[in-house]
């Protein structure tokens, strides 16, 4: 089981960019990822970028390009 926590979300020209913190059920480590979708939500993700805890804000602000 995977737990997701939404960190930030923005919409630019119909493209939704969302930053998530992700944790597996029996893990103590949070993984960070940024999902770019076409407006239909997480299920129809176009791109998923794995980031570090210290750099997810910078990557989030630079998308979409």
VENZIBEL-V333145 format. One record per residue. SS is DSSP state (H for helix, E for strand, L for the rest). PHI is phi as a letter, one per 40 degrees, with the letter a starting at -180 (none if undefined). PSI is psi in degrees with one decimal (* if undefined). Layout:
# VENZIBEL-V333145
ss = {SS;SS}
phi = {PHI;PHI}
psi = {PSI;PSI}
This chain:
# VENZIBEL-V333145
ss = {L;E;E;E;E;E;E;E;E;E;E;E;L;L;E;E;E;E;E;E;E;E;E;E;L;L;L;L;L;L;E;E;E;E;E;E;E;L;L;L;L;H;H;H;E;E;E;E;E;E;E;L;L;L;L;H;H;H;H;H;H;H;L;L;L}
phi = {none;b;b;b;b;c;c;a;a;a;b;b;f;g;b;c;b;b;b;b;b;b;b;c;d;b;b;b;b;c;b;b;a;b;b;b;b;c;h;c;h;c;c;b;c;c;b;b;b;c;b;c;c;c;b;c;c;c;c;c;c;c;c;c;b}
psi = {139.6;135.7;132.1;139.6;122.0;124.4;-42.6;155.1;140.3;155.5;126.0;114.5;41.2;1.0;127.0;126.3;122.7;134.9;130.9;148.0;128.7;136.4;132.5;159.2;-47.9;28.7;151.2;-0.9;131.0;134.2;145.7;136.3;152.3;127.0;126.6;120.1;165.0;10.2;-9.1;-4.2;-167.1;-30.2;-37.0;52.2;132.7;-46.5;144.4;124.3;124.1;131.0;170.9;164.3;-32.6;-13.6;3.8;-32.9;-42.6;-43.9;-39.4;-43.4;-23.8;-13.9;153.5;151.4;*}
